[in-house]
Amino acid sequence: MSLPRYPNYKDSGVEWLGEVPGHWGVAPFKTQVDRNDGGVWGDDPDGINDTFVLRSTEQTVDGRWRMDDPAPRKLTESDVKSALLIEGDLLLTKSSGSSLHIGKTTLVSKEIEAMRCCYSNFMQRIRTKTSFLPALAWYVLNNDLARLQFDLLSNSTTGLANLNGTMVGQIVIPVPPVEEQTQIAAFLDRETAKIDELVAEQRRLMALLKEKRQAVISHAVTRGLNPDAPMKPSGIEWLGDVPEHWAVCAIRRVISAIEQGWSPECHSRPADDDEWGVLKAGCVNRGIYDQQENKALPAELGAAREYEVCVGDVLMSRASGSPELVGSTALVTSTRPKLMLSDKIFRLCFEHLMDSIFFVAALNSRPLRSQIEQALSGGNGLANNLPQSALLGFFLCVPSVVEQRAICVFLAAETNKLDTLTTEAQRAIALLQERRTALISAAVTGQIDVRGAVAA
């Protein structure tokens, strides 16, 4: 969409902002704010007349509501009166452990007002004057126009980014006439909705590609490549029929050894190139080895060289804070030296009848993932932790080594096609999000004149 510029501009007086339309104002945000106050937290709920207190977790990074599990709290009448949210209020995160979240802002809708929500003391409630439209303020606060100023104003010397009401009021913003604010907000609502739908389409495509990838792998490692091959019952209900000449056995039959590493107290940073590092469980997330997922080993401890990871190793996460990542398995195709196993990672060694690449594909297939998930959900101390005994009892299909390698060649080609399409979708999303950000910036700073576009 090609949009005109305004007929005339003036110097905003702010170096980073440059010129703004000649009839616009430029002012600190505080001049457009009627209320700018912190929230409440209250006491633990008792189930009687509790009040939802909204937190940063109810907000997405891009300023949307995520009302999955709002926190009920016991508030006094005074607390409720001071912090009750109404339609048009803006709720801003002023304290967060991540700079991605500092300053993110949500706009209170009729639905949120109807829930009778208050907000926590880690949030700031902004209520604008009639001279500045809340809908436009939402676009401004979630755009780099405000976010970059928040980054400069926030205090992150302790590693925790912080804003306060004074800082929020200090950001400098362009101020169009109110009628024009309505037009800009309406234009952005319409155009960003179009972009958001295109992003959603790309994300749906990525989800389908992920499902397709999983299905291709699962079919290949349980049915093979020959659709006309004679089949036989596997003897396992959830597996069904398998090629007649394949074996079905417990993993213990194909593994010759399992090693676990060492998890000493490490530095929180990754190891430098000349330092030893200890791999974190996340180094094999989703079947891809990532050598950057490590922590530097203190020099005084000394390395356990027998745990150094080498090219060709097959690594498996045995524990994770996320159950869906337990059992993630990856082949090490390249790695820097001086990286050690932690005790949250298995290194697997195989008998001669098992190809390591085929095994990785099998472990990341649906049949094996379902066995892992069932083991984890079975309790008995297995939650988020996969013992060797459970792993060794899982079943998998074992074709001949020659056929395993043929399947691996096929899967490399097929998954590469799907991964390329996924990368293209990710690139499209990035471009659309850049376009969205640029469009908002141009509209709220007056670099484009959208009045005609709204009238059209």
C-alpha positions, 0 to 999 in steps of 0.5 A: 500500500502506497500512502501519501505524506502530509502537505507540510512538516515541522521539526519536532525538536526531538532528534530521534523523532525528526519531523512531524506534520505541521499541525501535530503537537509533540509532548511528554506522555504525562501531559496526555495522562489522567491517571498513572498509578501502580496496582495491588496484590492483597492476600491469598484467596479464600474463595469468597468474593475474591478478585482477579488481579491481572499480572504480566503473565496475562499479557503477550509480548505484543500487548494482547490478552492471555486470560488462561489462568488469572490469579484470584486474590483477597482484596480490601474494598479500598484496594478494589476501589483504587485498582479496578480496571475500566474499558479504555485503561492501559495496563503496562508491565513495569517490572520484568526479568526480560527486556522483551516484556518491559513496557508491554501494554494491554488495552482493557476491553468491555470483556475485561471490565465485565470480569471486575479485574484489578491489577498487580503491583508489578503493573502500571495503569494508564488512563489517558485524558480525552485529548489522547485516544486509548486505542492510539496510545496502545499502538504507541506504547507497544511500538519502538516509539515507546519501547526504545525510550523505555529501554533507555529509562529503565534501570537494569543494573541488577539484571531486572528491568524496571519502570515506574510511573514517572518514567512512563510519563517522560517518554515523548510522543507525537500528538495529532488532533483527536479526530485524526487520532481516531482515523489513525487508530481505525486505519491501524486496526484494519491494516494490522488485522490483515497482517495478523491474519497473514501471519496466522496463515503462515503459522498454520502452515508451519503447524501442518508442516510439522505434523507432516514431518512427524508423519513422514518420519513415523511412517518410515520407521514403522512401515518402511519404504516399500508399500507392497511389503508383506506385513505381520502383526507386531504383537503391540496394540499401538504399533499395529502391523509392521513389515514381515521381515522386521524385528520388534524389540525392546531398546535394551536389545540394540543399546550396548551402553548408556553413559551419564555425565557430571553436573558440577556447579557451573558459571551461568554463562556459556563457555568461551572457546578455550574453556570447558563447558557442561552441556545443558539438557536443552542442547538436544531440544526437538532433535537438534544438537545445539552446542551453545546450550552449555555452562562454563565449568569453573577452572578450579574444578578440572574437566572430566575428559571421559565425558567430552562429547564427540562427533557421532555421539547420540545424546538424549535428554533424560530430564527437563522442566518441560515434559515434552522435551524429555527424551529429545534425541539428537545426533552430534554432526559437529561440535566444538571441543571441550564440551562435557555431558551433564548428568541430565543427558544420556550418551547412547552406544549401539550394537552393530545391528542399529544405525545411529541415524535411524535410531535418532529418527525412531526416538523422535517418531510418534510411537516412541514419543507416545511411550515416553509420554506414557512413562512420564505420566505414570508417576512413581517419580518419573515426572519430567525424568526418564530413568534408564530402566524405562528407556530400555523397556521401550519398543521399536522396529528394527529393519536390517542395517541396509534398510535402516540406512536407505530409510535415513537417506529418504528421510533426509531428502523429505525432511529437508524439503519440509524444513525448507518450506518451514524456513520460508514460512518463518521468513514470511512471518518475520517480514510481515512483522517488520511490515506491521511495526514499520506501518505503525511507526509511520502512522503514529509519527505522521510519516504517512497520511492515512486520512484518505485511506480511512475515508476510502 
